Amino acid sequence: MRSHKVIEIRNLTSSTYVIRMEKNDFTFKTGQYITLGFSGSIDRREYSIYSSENDNFLEVLIKEVENGLVSKKLKRCKPGDYLDVDGPFGHFSLEESEIGRKKFLFIATGTGISPIHSFVETHPEMDYQVLHGVRIEEEAYEKDSYPNGKYILCTSREKSGDYHGRVTDYLMKNPIPSDTVCYLCGNCHMIYEAYDILEKQGISLGPIHTEVYF
Amino acid sequence: MKKVAFKTLGCRLNQYETDALASQFQDKGYELVQFDESADVYVINSCTVTHQSDHKSRNFINQANRRNKDSVLVVTGCMANNAKEELENRKEINYVVENDQKTSVFSLVEAHFDGEIIHPSKLNADLFSYGATDKGFHTRSMIKIQDGCDNFCTFCIIPSVRGRAASRPIQDILTNIREVISHGAKEIVITGVNIGRYEYEGYQFDDVVEQILNLEGDFRLRISSIEPDGFGEKFLGLLNHPKMTPHLHLCLQSGSEPVLLQMRRMYTAKRFKEIVQTVRAKNPDFNITTDIIIGFPNESEEDFSATCDAIKELNFGHVHTFKYSIRKGTRAERMPNQVDERIKTERSEILRNLSDEIKVNYRKSFIGKTQSVLVEKIDGNIANGYGEHYIPVQFTGENIEKNQFYKVKITDIEDGSDPVLKGEIL
């Protein structure tokens, strides 16, 4: 367990924020997660890393959970506070050999965009498309950080996105080439449904291609 | 001569570690006695994987203390990591030794009898420096190749108590196996927390298996519990090797895709079925045994039916069922829709009946076939052991020796839910 000094808190919506911490000598593989909590506290939660492997800071994207213990406390942390970081953990990761050769589709819902953001910030040269499903446009967290045409927003509760509906509806209406490498991150139901849709479109998914958010 | 008694709970890895400790104590002049006898030293190698394991571990601690209040009582294993404070506060326990210091239990006890009280935290931490297991509790020789797990399945406490994945150097493994073979071991069982995650200087699990199979000697190799994502094509290609036993304990946990996703397992039910089909295509009577967790949060009737269907379809040789129990600190602890205990009990009974029926049918299919039985127990002229498929076999004969292979033709099967096959020596 390492202690990391908080550099800043960036509020993206009234409930979602990014904590930037000093990286120190922490290393990780893009797509991995850490567990985070206040120094000395036993209450910890898992968060995917939002920043790039190459950044000299460490960021996590957090949505405050109603009645949540840790996400509420973390929202109140201030620059100069220390947080305990454990990890990195997880096997949701890109295959090095595919990065320069394949076309990628990253499908996320809500804050499941976090490891996807890390993927594309780490490997901006990749041939990719991000498909992000949210309820309302406000949840398109830092969408301007993605280059033009790389980010497709699906909004299910308003018509403000690039597509009105869920990501799974989008996938059904917009079949993708079977040689696309897909990564899915978000809630279990989305992953389960998207998995079936993609499989019918001839795409095979291995265990490293999905990360469930709860 | 001082007496030592052991009680081991849980996994094969714990069994291996107890075997090594028991051998070390005997090599140093201790007499090994049964746990229900009076001893000078009791070592409880605990488990904390479920509520039931905690309960059993506590029960054995109480029993040891009742048997000899003046004994040295050492509690080690996963519960020692997970409930350290609670155990350290119990006066009857002399030492609570975490997993990574387990190798030093003997030196701790020796120091105690020499009047030196060492705090276990001062002991050397080493996951792999266990000695020989030849005076342990098993005829089969277990070899530890790996420890810890990085998978962090949402139900599982093991990464917190066994630590991150660590692999033993491949040369140490091969040297250890050559040594036990030279001492007469006939069956090698490779163990670890998540052996499929073996990785050492470019060697993966498949490479370790290949190198073991290439060793000289009259032995056979058994793989213990393994995750479905823990091996590659090379390993599957080795399954028909003459030294490889046709048995895998492949952990399914649930037949429902949504449940597997929520468990954060590294495979799908579909992939699991493909693996079973591939294995059985090579060897139709290959024994695949498994673990199933019943009543994981959100497990619906539909999810449970999917598990029952998978069990019927995959013709497992044995299904080890566990009722899900909340483990503090895991992700599943915070999941909504925990399943009512009565429903878990009902589902357990259904699954147990189903798996018993499938097990009996599987074992019956061996009648008329031959097994190479490694004898583990002899009572008069009745010998008991396991065939290469890891099914229990009993046969009779004169001058039968323990730890030897016998070709046995299976002729009959016992009644009951865990029936032993009966056979005639060839």
Interface residues (C-beta under 8 A of the other chain):
Chain A: E46 F89 G90 H91 C188 H189 I191 Y192 Y195 P207 I208 T210 V212 F214
Chain B: D150 N151 F152 T154 D229 E257 P258 L261 Q262 R264 R265 M266 Y267 T268 R271 R331 R334 M335
